[in-house]
Amino acid sequence: MSGGEGLIVALAEEPGVEPLWMRVAGGAVVQTGVGANWLAACGLSSIPDDMQVMLVPPAALVTLHYRAYPDLPPRQGRAAARLAALGDAILPADQLFAVANENDDPARPHLVAVASRADLQHWLLWAQHHGLDPDLIVPAPLLLPESAQGFQRGIIGGVQVLRSAEMALAGDLALPELIGDAPVQDVPPEAINAQAIAALDNPPIDMRQGDFAKRVRRPFDRRTLGRIVLWSGTILLASLLIALVGLAKQHFEAGRLDADSLARAQQVVPGVTDLTQAEAEMDRQLAARGAGGYAFTAPVAGLLNAMQDAPGVSLTALSRDPDGMIRATLAAAKGDDINIVLLSLQASGFTITATPSQDPGGRVLADITVRS
């Protein structure tokens, strides 16, 4: 065994019976006790992170099966052995949990440990209640040496256990019809302890797997976190610099366009010093010539506003001359309605002309011009 520490807890079969435990350090048993007072007895406030914890369930609650499949590859043989063990059980397979050992020799039988799922849950909950998160669960009979002939017998967790090459059972089940006249060899406690210590590093079978595997908590890595923060900061800084460079380019391009626009405007309206002044002066000159945006929108807006006072008047044509003059054709049932529109335009300050006519349907028409 390695020089690390270990805690081996042998669970009792009967409810209410205290478990037996022993503390291992440097490959040797350094303390033993009864009950769940190992922390106080060892002078510890909690189980060290590097301490291997092994639970040893009683032989009566774990059934061991030996199945040989020499014609199958080891992996398939283990799977077949598990299924055969579950099929031989009295309880339904969904209430049981079976684990096979890591035997890679097809010539040797596969060892399968079968226990009730309820028992496994109970053992783990009991361990959690007493501050333990077991690394291993090794059935008690497997802490006895393997026997080539007859039975090995020893006391594990205060209970007598027997093991042969093809069978393991609690001492009270060692009936004559089961063991016959096979020789029985007693194993001293020192040999059992040595087997248990060796199992901490190399368990013959570990039931803490599958649905009952220990959840590994990854330690907090400050160096990894530091690298994540560094790279995140670098990415954010690079993103900020890219955005600033883009904004600077847009600013310089906008300044260049403003300067170019001002230079072109100064060719038309000399003496202006900024774009706002240039735009205002150009609008003023266009308006004076009857051109520009206001030369169209203002008369049209005035015409449409004047027509609101004469609901019987409709606009049948609208156009704009190159010099900015607005031409429109108004139609109404009576000429007085058109006069209302014309008078309203004059009152708003527009210069107008009107030429009356009549369409084939008898409506009165007026071709008018409107200028600001």
Secondary structure, 3 states (H helix, E strand, C coil): CCCCEEEEEECCCCCCCCCEEEEEECCEEEEEEECCCHHHHHCCCCCCCCCEEEEECCHHHEEEEEECCCCCCHHHHHHHHHHHHHHHCCCCHHHEEEEECCCCCCCCCEEEEEEEHHHHHHHHHHHHHCCCCCCEECCHHHHCCCCCCCEEEEEECCEEEEECCCCEEEHHHCCHHHHCCCCEEECCHHHHHHHHHHHHHCCCCCCCCHHHCCCCCCCCCHHHHHHHHHHHHHHHHHHHHHHHHHHHHHHHHHHHHHHHHHHHHHHHCCCCCCHHHHHHHHHHHHHHCCCHHHHHHHHHHHHHHHHCCCCCCEEEEEEECCCCCEEEEEEECCHHHHHHHHHHHHHCCCEEEEEEEECCCCCEEEEEEEEC
